[in-house]
């Protein structure tokens, strides 16, 4: 009887030890889950090398640390990795999953290193790096702090070229891009640093700008036509722009889509070049004879003319005379045509004008309204007329306006009803 009792007692003792051990392991797992939820780090000891990584221990729990989450250097040899056996490293718990009592835990030493390095980087900062590789979608760069970053093809330059090879950047080139965006590491995904080289001017583009100068006449094809002007392709990636005002010597409001079409080859003169802002200003009218003075000389400054309103802006209206010359009538010279200080004209309205200014240097014609503002009269009682006759005489100016004329209707009623 004693022997079985002894066996039973021994079995109970082993069960208690197993339960205690299991509880200890569960506590460690619970601790790791809490560290994961709080985005914390732990210290592990590297035990050995297994396929593709290290076998490490956190307390009594074995974990796997892949080489790809240990370092960015894909050229590290197995011999170099062996030097780390027995050492302790800090790792981040980047995932913790439970599936049918099986716990899957992923850790990363690289995230700890990157997080510390990322703290020193800010969006907008200029960084230095070396081109690691070039792919169709952009350029992979190894920064001087060994972090890996990427320049999308859309951010290589403000100039859009057909192929990435056309930008002239080679593997091994040193670059100084700007940080456009930083996405921190999350789960099994590494931190992503997006760079921008938008101020970079490719060599072939530099050569284009160096070959051009103000005053040059170029012959190129129209790329696009918009209301404000015409885009002309100088070379792939570089466009010139002809403002509407640089199309004709005598007219501002020309119908560009009636005069030109996309793909049409035209001549234009370069009037300004700015490589930094990617702007080349062109003039179409400077390739044509300037007939402005010849036409303007037909019109006298003393004569009243009937014009057609071709366009309206906040500052005034454009007026055409006989469909051969166009000028501008500023709001300050059209008081009789205003209603509540707003222009009451519409496009294509007929308007009586006189020439106020002929500016031969700027080829500009300024009109003024031929209609003078009407003087407003009010029906007053004899008492009101006597009361304000002296003031009217004292304040009347060269335009025969009285002080009454500048009062609002409300002010007049209030003033006249005063006893």
C-alpha positions as CSV (number, residue, x, y, z in Angstrom):
1,X,0.0,0.0,0.0
2,X,2.9,2.4,0.8
3,X,4.5,2.1,-2.7
4,X,1.5,3.3,-4.6
5,X,1.0,6.1,-2.2
6,X,4.6,7.2,-2.8
7,X,4.1,7.1,-6.5
8,X,0.9,9.2,-6.3
9,X,2.6,11.8,-4.0
10,X,5.5,12.1,-6.5
11,X,3.1,12.5,-9.5
12,X,1.3,15.3,-7.7
13,X,4.6,17.1,-7.0
14,X,5.5,17.1,-10.7
15,X,2.1,18.4,-11.8
16,X,2.4,21.4,-9.5
17,X,5.9,22.1,-10.9
18,X,4.6,21.9,-14.5
19,X,1.7,24.2,-13.6
20,X,4.0,26.7,-12.0
21,X,6.3,26.6,-15.0
22,X,3.4,27.2,-17.4
23,X,2.2,30.1,-15.3
24,X,5.6,31.7,-15.4
25,X,5.8,31.3,-19.2
26,X,2.3,32.8,-19.5
27,X,3.3,35.7,-17.4
28,X,6.3,36.4,-19.7
29,X,4.0,36.2,-22.7
30,X,1.6,38.5,-21.0
31,X,4.5,40.9,-20.4
32,X,5.5,40.7,-24.0
33,X,1.9,41.5,-25.2
34,X,1.8,44.5,-22.9
35,X,5.2,45.7,-24.3
36,X,3.8,45.3,-27.8
37,X,0.6,47.3,-27.1
38,X,2.7,50.0,-25.5
39,X,5.1,50.0,-28.4
40,X,8.0,49.3,-26.1
41,X,11.3,47.5,-26.4
42,X,13.1,44.6,-24.7
43,X,16.6,43.3,-24.4
44,X,17.3,39.8,-25.8
45,X,20.4,37.6,-25.8
46,X,21.6,36.2,-29.1
47,X,21.9,32.4,-28.7
48,X,22.7,31.0,-32.1
49,X,22.4,31.4,-35.9
50,X,19.5,29.6,-37.6
51,X,18.3,29.9,-41.2
52,X,18.0,33.5,-42.1
53,X,18.5,35.0,-38.7
54,X,19.3,34.6,-35.0
55,X,17.7,32.5,-32.3
56,X,17.4,34.8,-29.2
57,X,16.0,34.5,-25.7
58,X,13.9,36.9,-23.7
59,X,14.1,35.4,-20.2
60,X,13.0,31.8,-20.9
61,X,11.2,32.5,-24.2
62,X,13.0,31.7,-27.4
63,X,12.3,34.2,-30.2
64,X,13.4,34.6,-33.9
65,X,15.3,37.7,-35.1
66,X,15.6,37.8,-38.9
67,X,18.8,39.2,-40.3
68,X,16.7,41.6,-42.4
69,X,15.3,43.1,-39.2
70,X,18.7,43.2,-37.6
71,X,20.5,45.4,-40.1
72,X,20.0,47.1,-43.5
73,X,23.3,45.8,-44.8
74,X,22.5,42.9,-47.0
75,X,26.2,42.2,-47.7
76,X,26.9,41.2,-44.1
77,X,28.4,37.7,-44.1
78,X,27.6,34.8,-41.7
79,X,31.0,35.1,-40.1
80,X,30.2,38.7,-39.2
81,X,26.9,37.7,-37.7
82,X,28.6,35.0,-35.6
83,X,30.4,37.8,-33.7
84,X,27.1,38.8,-32.2
85,X,26.4,35.4,-30.5
86,X,26.3,35.8,-26.8
87,X,25.7,39.5,-27.0
88,X,22.6,41.4,-25.9
89,X,20.7,43.7,-28.2
90,X,17.6,45.9,-27.8
91,X,14.6,45.0,-30.0
92,X,11.1,46.3,-30.5
93,X,8.1,43.9,-30.3
94,X,6.5,44.7,-33.7
95,X,3.7,42.1,-33.7
96,X,2.0,39.8,-31.2
97,X,-0.6,37.3,-32.5
98,X,-2.4,34.5,-30.7
99,X,-3.9,31.7,-32.8
100,X,-5.3,28.5,-31.2
101,X,-3.0,28.9,-28.2
102,X,0.0,29.5,-30.5
103,X,1.7,32.8,-29.9
104,X,3.5,34.4,-32.9
105,X,5.9,37.2,-31.9
106,X,8.0,39.3,-34.2
107,X,10.8,41.4,-33.1
108,X,13.1,43.9,-34.8
109,X,16.5,45.4,-33.8
110,X,16.5,47.5,-37.0
111,X,13.3,49.4,-35.8
112,X,15.0,50.4,-32.6
113,X,18.0,51.7,-34.6
114,X,15.8,53.5,-37.2
115,X,13.6,55.1,-34.6
116,X,16.6,56.7,-32.9
117,X,17.9,57.9,-36.2
118,X,14.5,59.2,-37.3
119,X,14.2,61.4,-34.3
120,X,16.9,63.6,-35.8
121,X,15.2,63.8,-39.2
122,X,12.4,66.3,-40.0
123,X,10.3,66.9,-43.1
124,X,11.9,69.7,-45.1
125,X,15.4,68.9,-44.0
126,X,18.2,68.6,-46.5
127,X,20.0,65.3,-46.2
128,X,23.0,63.7,-47.9
129,X,23.0,60.2,-49.4
130,X,24.3,57.9,-52.1
131,X,22.3,56.4,-54.9
132,X,22.0,52.6,-54.1
133,X,19.8,51.6,-57.0
134,X,17.6,52.9,-59.8
135,X,14.3,51.4,-60.7
136,X,11.4,52.4,-63.0
137,X,9.5,54.0,-60.2
138,X,12.4,56.0,-58.7
139,X,15.7,56.1,-57.0
140,X,16.8,54.2,-53.8
141,X,19.2,56.2,-51.7
142,X,21.3,55.2,-48.7
143,X,21.5,58.2,-46.4
144,X,24.8,59.0,-44.6
145,X,23.3,57.6,-41.3
146,X,22.7,54.3,-43.2
147,X,18.9,54.7,-43.4
148,X,17.3,53.8,-46.7
149,X,15.2,56.3,-48.5
150,X,13.3,56.6,-51.8
151,X,12.9,59.3,-54.4
152,X,9.8,58.7,-56.5
153,X,10.2,59.6,-60.2
154,X,7.6,62.4,-59.7
155,X,9.9,64.1,-57.2
156,X,13.2,63.7,-59.1
157,X,12.9,67.1,-60.7
158,X,10.4,69.8,-61.6
159,X,11.2,68.9,-65.2
160,X,9.2,65.8,-66.4
161,X,11.3,63.6,-68.7
162,X,10.1,60.4,-70.5
163,X,12.5,58.0,-68.9
164,X,14.3,57.8,-65.6
165,X,17.6,57.3,-67.4
166,X,17.1,60.8,-69.0
167,X,17.7,62.5,-65.6
168,X,21.4,61.5,-65.8
169,X,21.6,60.1,-62.3
170,X,23.9,57.0,-61.8
171,X,24.3,54.4,-59.0
172,X,27.0,55.8,-56.6
173,X,26.2,59.4,-57.2
174,X,26.1,61.7,-54.1
175,X,22.8,63.6,-53.8
176,X,21.4,66.2,-51.4
177,X,17.7,65.8,-51.5
178,X,15.0,67.2,-49.2
179,X,12.9,65.0,-46.9
180,X,9.3,65.1,-48.3
181,X,7.7,62.6,-45.9
182,X,8.5,60.2,-43.1
183,X,6.3,57.1,-42.3
184,X,7.4,55.4,-39.1
185,X,8.0,51.6,-39.0
186,X,4.8,49.6,-38.2
187,X,4.4,45.8,-37.7
188,X,6.7,44.1,-40.2
189,X,7.0,47.2,-42.4
190,X,10.2,49.3,-42.2
191,X,10.2,53.1,-41.8
192,X,9.8,54.8,-45.1
193,X,11.5,58.0,-45.9
194,X,10.4,59.8,-49.1
195,X,12.8,62.3,-50.6
196,X,12.5,65.1,-53.2
197,X,15.0,66.4,-55.7
198,X,12.6,68.9,-57.3
199,X,15.3,71.6,-57.5
200,X,17.5,69.3,-59.4
201,X,18.0,70.3,-63.0
202,X,19.0,67.4,-65.3
203,X,22.1,67.9,-67.4
204,X,20.2,67.8,-70.7
205,X,17.9,70.5,-69.4
206,X,20.8,72.6,-68.2
207,X,22.2,72.4,-71.7
208,X,18.9,73.6,-73.2
209,X,18.9,76.7,-70.9
210,X,22.5,77.4,-71.6
211,X,21.8,77.3,-75.4
212,X,18.9,79.8,-75.1
213,X,19.1,83.5,-74.6
214,X,16.7,86.4,-74.5
215,X,16.0,87.8,-78.0
216,X,16.4,84.4,-79.7
217,X,13.7,83.4,-82.3
218,X,12.7,79.8,-81.9
219,X,10.4,77.6,-84.0
220,X,8.5,75.1,-82.0
221,X,5.2,73.2,-81.8
222,X,2.2,74.3,-79.7
223,X,1.6,71.9,-76.8
224,X,-1.5,73.4,-75.3
225,X,-3.9,76.4,-75.6
226,X,-5.6,77.9,-72.6
227,X,-7.6,81.1,-72.1
228,X,-4.6,83.0,-70.8
229,X,-2.1,81.9,-73.4
230,X,-0.2,79.3,-75.3
231,X,2.2,76.6,-74.2
232,X,5.0,75.8,-76.6
233,X,7.3,72.8,-76.1
234,X,10.9,73.9,-76.2
235,X,12.3,70.4,-75.5
236,X,10.8,67.4,-73.7
237,X,10.3,68.5,-70.1
238,X,10.6,72.2,-70.8
239,X,7.8,74.5,-72.1
240,X,7.6,78.1,-73.0
241,X,4.5,80.3,-72.5
242,X,3.1,83.0,-74.6
243,X,0.7,85.3,-72.7
244,X,-2.4,86.4,-74.4
245,X,-1.1,90.0,-74.4
246,X,2.0,88.8,-76.4
247,X,0.0,87.4,-79.3
248,X,-1.0,90.7,-81.1
249,X,0.3,94.3,-81.2
250,X,-3.2,95.8,-81.6
251,X,-5.6,93.4,-79.8
252,X,-5.7,91.9,-76.3
253,X,-8.8,89.7,-76.5
254,X,-8.0,87.5,-79.4
255,X,-9.6,84.0,-79.7
256,X,-6.5,81.9,-79.4
257,X,-8.2,78.6,-80.4
258,X,-9.4,80.2,-83.6
259,X,-5.9,81.5,-84.5
260,X,-3.9,78.5,-83.4
261,X,-4.2,74.7,-82.9
262,X,-2.3,72.2,-80.9
263,X,0.6,70.7,-82.9
264,X,1.0,73.8,-85.0
265,X,4.6,75.0,-85.5
266,X,5.0,78.7,-84.8
267,X,7.9,81.2,-84.4
268,X,8.3,83.1,-81.1
269,X,10.8,85.3,-79.5
270,X,12.3,84.5,-76.0
271,X,11.6,87.5,-73.8
272,X,12.8,86.0,-70.4
273,X,14.4,82.9,-69.0
274,X,14.4,81.6,-65.4
275,X,15.7,78.1,-65.0
276,X,15.0,78.1,-61.2
277,X,11.3,78.7,-61.7
278,X,11.2,76.6,-64.9
279,X,9.7,79.6,-66.8
280,X,10.5,80.7,-70.3
281,X,8.4,83.6,-71.5
282,X,7.8,83.9,-75.2
283,X,6.3,86.5,-77.5
284,X,4.5,85.7,-80.7
285,X,3.8,89.3,-81.7
286,X,7.5,90.2,-81.7
287,X,7.9,88.0,-84.7
288,X,5.3,90.1,-86.5
289,X,5.4,93.7,-87.9
290,X,4.3,96.2,-85.3
291,X,1.4,98.1,-86.8
292,X,0.2,99.7,-83.6
293,X,1.4,103.3,-84.2
294,X,0.3,103.2,-87.8
295,X,-3.3,102.3,-86.8
296,X,-3.4,104.5,-83.7
297,X,-2.4,107.6,-85.7
298,X,-5.7,107.3,-87.5
299,X,-7.5,108.2,-84.3
300,X,-7.6,111.7,-82.8
301,X,-7.6,112.4,-79.1
302,X,-10.3,115.1,-79.5
303,X,-12.8,112.9,-81.3
304,X,-15.5,110.8,-79.8
305,X,-15.7,107.2,-81.0
306,X,-18.1,104.3,-80.7
307,X,-16.4,101.2,-79.4
308,X,-17.3,97.6,-78.6
309,X,-16.6,96.2,-75.1
310,X,-14.5,93.0,-75.7
311,X,-13.8,92.1,-72.1
312,X,-14.5,93.2,-68.5
313,X,-12.2,93.1,-65.5
314,X,-12.4,94.4,-61.9
315,X,-10.2,97.3,-63.0
316,X,-12.1,98.3,-66.1
317,X,-13.0,97.3,-69.6
318,X,-11.3,96.5,-72.9
319,X,-12.7,98.4,-75.9
320,X,-12.2,97.8,-79.6
321,X,-12.5,100.4,-82.3
322,X,-13.5,99.3,-85.7
323,X,-12.2,95.8,-84.9
324,X,-8.7,97.0,-85.7
325,X,-7.3,98.4,-82.4
326,X,-8.0,97.7,-78.8
327,X,-7.5,99.8,-75.6
328,X,-8.3,99.8,-72.0
329,X,-10.8,102.1,-70.1
330,X,-9.9,102.0,-66.4
331,X,-12.8,102.3,-63.9
332,X,-11.4,105.7,-62.8
333,X,-12.3,107.1,-66.3
334,X,-15.8,105.7,-66.6
335,X,-17.7,107.2,-63.7
336,X,-20.9,107.8,-65.8
337,X,-20.9,104.0,-66.6
338,X,-20.9,102.9,-63.0
339,X,-23.8,101.8,-60.8
340,X,-23.1,101.6,-57.1
341,X,-19.4,101.8,-58.0
342,X,-19.8,98.7,-60.2
343,X,-19.4,98.5,-64.0
344,X,-22.8,98.2,-65.6
345,X,-21.5,97.2,-69.0
346,X,-21.6,93.8,-70.6
347,X,-19.3,92.2,-73.2
348,X,-20.2,93.3,-76.7
349,X,-22.0,96.5,-75.5
350,X,-21.4,99.6,-77.6
351,X,-19.8,102.5,-75.6
352,X,-18.9,106.1,-76.5
353,X,-15.2,106.8,-75.7
354,X,-12.4,109.3,-76.2
355,X,-8.7,108.5,-76.3
356,X,-7.1,109.7,-73.0
357,X,-3.5,108.3,-73.5
358,X,-1.4,107.1,-76.4
359,X,1.6,105.3,-74.9
360,X,3.9,104.5,-77.9
361,X,6.6,103.0,-75.7
362,X,4.2,100.4,-74.2
363,X,1.9,100.2,-77.3
364,X,-1.0,101.0,-75.0
365,X,-4.2,102.9,-75.6
366,X,-6.2,104.3,-72.7
367,X,-9.8,105.3,-73.2
368,X,-12.1,107.5,-71.1
369,X,-15.9,107.6,-71.2
370,X,-17.2,110.3,-73.6
371,X,-20.3,110.5,-71.4
372,X,-19.9,112.8,-68.4
373,X,-21.6,112.0,-65.1
374,X,-25.0,113.6,-64.9
375,X,-25.7,116.2,-62.2
376,X,-28.6,115.0,-60.0
377,X,-31.3,117.5,-59.1
378,X,-33.7,117.3,-56.1
379,X,-37.1,118.8,-55.6
380,X,-36.8,121.1,-52.6
381,X,-39.3,123.2,-50.7
382,X,-38.6,127.0,-50.7
383,X,-37.6,126.6,-47.1
384,X,-35.0,123.9,-48.0
385,X,-33.7,125.9,-50.9
386,X,-33.2,129.0,-48.8
387,X,-31.6,127.0,-46.0
388,X,-29.0,125.4,-48.2
389,X,-28.4,127.9,-51.0
390,X,-25.4,129.4,-49.3
391,X,-23.8,126.0,-48.7
392,X,-24.4,125.0,-52.2
393,X,-22.6,128.1,-53.5
394,X,-19.7,127.6,-51.1
395,X,-19.1,123.9,-51.8
396,X,-19.8,123.7,-55.5
397,X,-16.7,122.7,-57.5
398,X,-15.5,122.7,-61.0
399,X,-17.9,119.9,-61.8
400,X,-20.9,121.9,-60.5
401,X,-21.7,119.4,-57.7
402,X,-23.3,120.6,-54.4
403,X,-22.8,119.0,-51.0
404,X,-26.4,117.8,-51.3
405,X,-25.3,115.7,-54.3
406,X,-22.9,113.6,-52.4
407,X,-25.4,112.8,-49.6
408,X,-27.3,109.5,-49.6
409,X,-31.1,109.5,-49.8
410,X,-31.4,108.5,-46.2
411,X,-29.1,111.3,-45.0
412,X,-31.1,113.9,-47.0
413,X,-34.4,112.8,-45.5
414,X,-33.0,112.9,-42.0
415,X,-31.5,116.3,-42.7
416,X,-34.6,117.9,-44.3
417,X,-37.0,116.6,-41.7
418,X,-34.9,118.2,-38.9
419,X,-36.7,121.1,-37.2
